[in-house]
C-alpha cells in the first residue's frame, strides 16, 4: 500500500468515525439548564470540537490499524467479503 493510499483510506475512516462519534458526550443547553435566548434548547452547551477530534483520531487509528493488519498480515481484502447480490449473468 502506497503512502497516498494509506492517507486516503485514513482520511475516509477519520471522517466516518467523526460523524459516528460526534454525538458522544454532547450536552445540550437544555441539559445544562442554560438556554441562550434566540437559540434552540437542543443546541450544544459549549464547543467540544477538541475532544471530538481527539476521540476521532484515536478511534480512527485503531480501526485503520485493524484494517491494515487484516490486509497486510492476514491477506484479507475486499474480494474476500461475501457477495450479497446474486449473479444474474447467464
N, C-alpha and C positions, 0 to 999 in steps of 0.2 A: 504494500500500500504506500503510495507516494505521500509526501507531506501535504500536498494540496488536497488529496483525498481525505487525509486524516483531519485537516482543518475544516473541510466542507462537512464531513459527517459529524464532527463535534459541534459545529455551528448549528446544524439542523437539530441535533439532540438537545442542545442547550435551549433553543427556542421552544421546543416541545415541552421540555421539563419546566421552563419558566411559566408557561401558561397552565401547566398542570399543578404546580406548587404555589402559584401566586395567592390563592385564597387562604393558604395555611397561615395561622397566627394573625389573621386580619381582624382588627377590632373596629367596629363601626362607631360613628358618633352616637348612635342610639345606645350601643353597649356601654359607652363611657358616660352617657348622660349629659353630654355637652354638644348639643346640636347647634351649629352655627347658623344664624339667620340667613335665609336665602339658599341653603343647601339641602339636599336630601338627607334624611336621617340615616340612610344606608350607606352614605359616603364614608370612606376610611377616616379614622380619627386622626391619624398622622401619617407621615411618609414612612414607609417601611421598605423602601426600594433597596437599600444597602443590605439588609438582612435577606431579602428575597433573592438578590443577585448572588450573595454568598452561598445560600442554601442551594440555589440552582446550579452553581458551578460545582459544588461538591457532589450533588446527586448526578449531574451530567458526567462528571469524571468517573464515577462508579459504573454508570450504565455503559459509557464508552469503553471503559476497561474490560467489562464483561463481554461486550461485543467483539472487542479486539482479540481477547484471549480465545473466544469461541471460534473466531475466523482464522487467526494465525496459528494457534496451538492445536486446536481440535479439527480444523479444516471444515467447519460448518459454515456454509454460505447460504445465499438467498435461494439457490437451486435445491437445497435440502429441505426447504419448507414444503409441507404438503400443499397440493393444489386443490382448492375448494371448488373451482369451476370445472365442470365436466368437459371433456374434449369432444366437440361435436364434429370435428373434421373426419370425413369419410373413413 
